[in-house]
Amino acid sequence: MPVILKTILLLTVSNVFMTFAWYAHLKNLNNKPWIIAALLSWGVALLEYLFQVPANRIGFTVLSLAQLKILQEVITLAVFVPFAVLYMQQPIKLDFLWAGLCLMGAVYFMFRT
């Protein structure tokens, strides 16, 4: 499997865990003390790191640090929008499109040769 594809897959899995760690408690644990939400989120975040650290180490063999960061941001938005709409029941907004277009500009500038 190509290094960039492996990096993208690992970062995507990492981002799914990260998104749930950061935001799912707003829906599922809003009636619990914040410390419970924080401890559970911390556990989920550990899973995120188990994918994110290898992804960045693998990706850094062929990508620059800036390219890795922009790739991470694009994946973050690609994971966050379905999460927000499908899981958190948030309305679809044009702002998601505008943010995506801005990130595509960032991708262009970071990956141009």
Secondary structure, DSSP 4 states (H G I P E B T S, - for coil): --HHHHHHHHHHHHHHHHHIIIIIHHHHSTTS-HHHHHHHHHHHHHHHHHHHHHHHHHHTTTS-HHHHHHHHHHHHHHHHHHIIIIIS-PPP-HHHHHHHHHHHHHHHHHH--
